Amino acid sequence: MECGAGLGLVLILRWFWGRINAYVEITATIAPFVGFGLSRSGWLPESLASFPNSFFFTVAFTTLCWLLVLLFTQPSPSWPTFKARIYSKGLTSIRILLSRWILAVVAAYSLLFALGSFLLHPGSEALWYGLSFLISGTLLLLTFRMSTLSRMFKG
């Protein structure tokens, strides 16, 4: 798990941020192995050699590495073409897509935690997770309905 620490943010942001290029993705893929090796090599303080501190160090190291590469390289040349193609079809904005992604993640985890709490824990914990699932799921569905309505009124 530690050898992939810090990669997830780049894999998500690449769809929303045109600055992220192939060099950033390659750096974010390789840097966790280097960070993990550093934390276990004995060159760093002993407190960073054991889990969870080594995990936190690897995430910080990976994030620092890909941010430095991001600052010193050019943006992806295909981003303007991709963005123009997406917006020419009348699709929704990046903000709405990002909010849909966040709502979908909250809904999915809420449903999983609700089922796990219902099966394994006594009490009302499952009800709170279920309520969170209903709210986030409803908001997610509303974002689709509102974009459909706005397209109908625009013609």
N, C-alpha and C positions, 0 to 999 in steps of 0.2 A: 504494500500500500504506500509506503514511503517513497518508493521510486517513481511514483506518478504524481507526487504532491506538487501542487501549483500549476499543473497543466490544464485543469478543468476550466479555469477562468479564461484562458486564451481560446480554448475550443468554443466557448460560448460567445465571447466578445468578437470573434472573427466574423460573425454573421451580422453584427450591429455596428462595427467600427472599422472603417476603411483603412485606418493606419496600420492594422495588423497585416503583416505580409508573411511569406513563407519562411523567411529568416527568423522571425519571431516564433513561429510555430515549431521550427526545428530546435531553436534554443530552449523553448519551454518543454520539449520532449526529452532533450539530453540533460539539461541542468539538474533535474531531480536526482539522477544517478550520481552526478558529481557531488551535489549537496549531501546525499546520503553517505557517499564515500568519505567526505570530509568529516561528517559527524561521527563516523565509526573509526576514523583513522588514528585518533589519539592526538591530533594536532590542535584540536579545540578543547575547551574545558570539559572535564568529566561529566558535568551536569547536562551537556548537550548530547552525550553518547547514548542515553537511554530514551526509550519511547515515553512519553509524548513530546519531550523537549526536542528530540532529534527530528520528529515530524514537523514541529513548528519551525525549526531551523531550516529544514529542507524547503518548506513552503516559502519562507522569507527569501532564501537564497535563489530559488527558482523565479520568484516574482521580480526580484532585483535584476537578475540576469536578463529576463525577457523585456523588462522595461528599459534597460540600457540599450539592448539591441533595437528596440522600437524607436528610441530617440536618435540612434546613429544610422538608421537605414531609411530609405525612401518608402512612402506608402505604396500599397499594392497598385500597380497600374491598371488592373482590371476592375477596381472598385467603381469608378465613375460609370463604366459601361454597365456593370451589374445593377447599380442603383438606378440608372436611367431606364433600363429594361424593366425593372420592377415597378417603378412609378409610372411608366408609360401605359401599363396595363390597368391603371386605376386601382392598384392595390393599396392597402392601408399603410400608414406611416410606420416608421421604425418604433416610435414611442408606443403606439398601440400594440405592435407585435411584441415588444418587450413586456408590456403590462400583461398581455395574454400569456406569455411564457411564465411570468411570475405567478399569475393566478393558477395556471395549470399545475405548476410545481406545488403550490400550497394545497390545491385540491387533491392531488395525488398522494402527498404525504399525509394529509389529514385523514383521507380514507384508509390508508394503510395503518396509521396509528389508531384510528377508531376501531378497525377490525381486530388489531392486536390487543387493544385495551379491553374490548368486549370479550375476547376469548381468554385472556390471561389475568386480567386485573378486576377485582370486584370494585364496585362503586360507580360514580358518575363520570369518570374520566373519559369513557368512550362517548358520552353525550357531548362533551365539549369539543372533542375532535370531530364528531359527526356534524355539529353545528358549524364548525370551521369549514368542513367540506361543503356543506350546503351553501354557505355564504360565498365562498370563493368560486364554487361551481356555477352559482347563479350569476355572479358578476362576470364570469368568463362567457357564459352564454349571452349575457346582455351586450357584451362588446361585439359579438357577431351579429346580433339583431340590429344594433345601432348602425354598424357599418353597412348592412344590407339596406336599411331604411334611407341612409344618407345617399347611397348610390341610386335608389329609386327616385328620390326627389331631384337629384342632379340631372337625371335624364338618362 
